[in-house]
Amino acid sequence: MESNLEPIIQSVETNNGLNEKDAEIIEKKNIEDKEENDTEIFEKKEIIIELAKNPIFPEENVVNDKVKFGKHAMDNIGKYEGSFSGGFMQGRGTFYFKVKGRLGHTYKGEFNKNFPHGNGEYFDENGKTIYKGKFMFGYRNGDGTEWNKSGKRKYDGKWAVDVKEGHGTRYRDNGQDIFYQGSNKNDKREGFGKEFGQKGEILYEGAWFNDKKSGQGKEYYKNGIIRYTGNWEENKKTGHGTKYNFHGDVQYIGEFAKDNFYGKGKEYYKDGSVKYNGKWSEGMRDGKGKMLYEPQVVDGEQKQVVMYRGNWKADKKDGKGLFRLPDGT
């Protein structure tokens, strides 16, 4: 599949002398399938591509190819005000993008051979900042902050060729409350990260993959007590793990599948003694297993007495089994 960046890379290599190292940095990213509500940074990529094709000269104030301030208007593209060098927009300036025949979004900041490159700020048609930070050859790259269309902070962190890449913080619609903090890859949560509730309480910390909880992680009750620790797969507890009750007591240790007890596992009483040891299916005792009484006093001695050992089906005793009374009979 051809990268969306191929035309721009070829143009820059031909006309602007982009070195191989910078070309490789850009080429490694294949930008596609962006989030539907993602900020429309340089929504008209053909404008950037057009700027890369040929040198442009300002209408005034350029002498002997020295860096000077000037203006230049381009039909169907937009206009630029700022520094030039050697026929290129170079240094600091402002570019007003023309979309559908009228001026719309604006970039203000540093340029390198016609590209927004370095520190810059991007504004929507109403003059609201929607991104401020680092750019590389027209793309968000490095540290930067993104705002939503309401002017609320949306993301603060690392970028790579126009996508969230590396450590960053994502905010709720109010722009203040954090709902995720951690690693990102290709605009999605991936690596180690923390998820937070609406009141700032931690809900999950651990591994993410493709924007979902996947790998080892911990889930918390809203009071801060651990609810579960173990393996996850696509936002579901799957694999080996430990479940705790609201007070932090171990409730179950064993296998899980899609958030349910599934496979071999042990269920515990609040005092830590084993209640059930055996097979599970969809959260219910199913298969061979042993159920135990809570510790009881028999003939003046506290004993753990077997209640039932045998087959189970849908959380009920089913088929052959051994039933033992508290007195041992």
C-alpha angles and dihedrals in degrees: 000000000000115000117243086231096060097094093049093046092050092048093050094046091051100043111016103037099239108188121237094250093057091044091054091050090056097038095056090071121074106195115207142127095032118188112280093235096040117133110272097238108177091344089180100063090173087070090061091044091051091051090055096056104073142005115262129206128214122240092243149007102038114125126175092345091291119149106270138158117255149139132248130182121201122195114242091000110065139247138285134210120185146058125348134191128181092348095309134105098255132167121006124352150124126255120197110203118218113215123178092354098309138081113266130151122029135210121201122182144055126354134196117193094332095318128110096246129163125009115002149145128226123206134193125231090277094054095254117142111245098169136015125176143056126356132190119196093331098319133100105257129161126006115358147146125227127201128198125237090270091060094253122136110259107171138005121187147053127355134187121193095334099317133094105263125165132005117352148144124241121202136206121248092276090065093230110069115078117224098172136021123175145055126354135190127189092347093309134100107262133155123018117349147146128235120206135199127234092271094049095261116144113249102173140004125183144062126355132188128183092351094307136098104264128158128013116352148144127236121202137204114235089258090063096255115134111255100181139359123187143062127347134193122190094338093313129108101248128160128015119349150137125243122203132196125238091275095052097257117141110257102172140002120190145059127347135192122189093342094312133105102260130167123001119355149137127240119205140207119231091261090060098255119132116263100178133006118187148057127346136190126188092343096311133101105262127163129009116352148141124236119200134199119239110260110290136183112249119177090345094309128105110234140174103228125198111239102179138355120182143061127350133192125188092343094311133103107260131176126345120006147141117248118195126190122224091257090059098255 
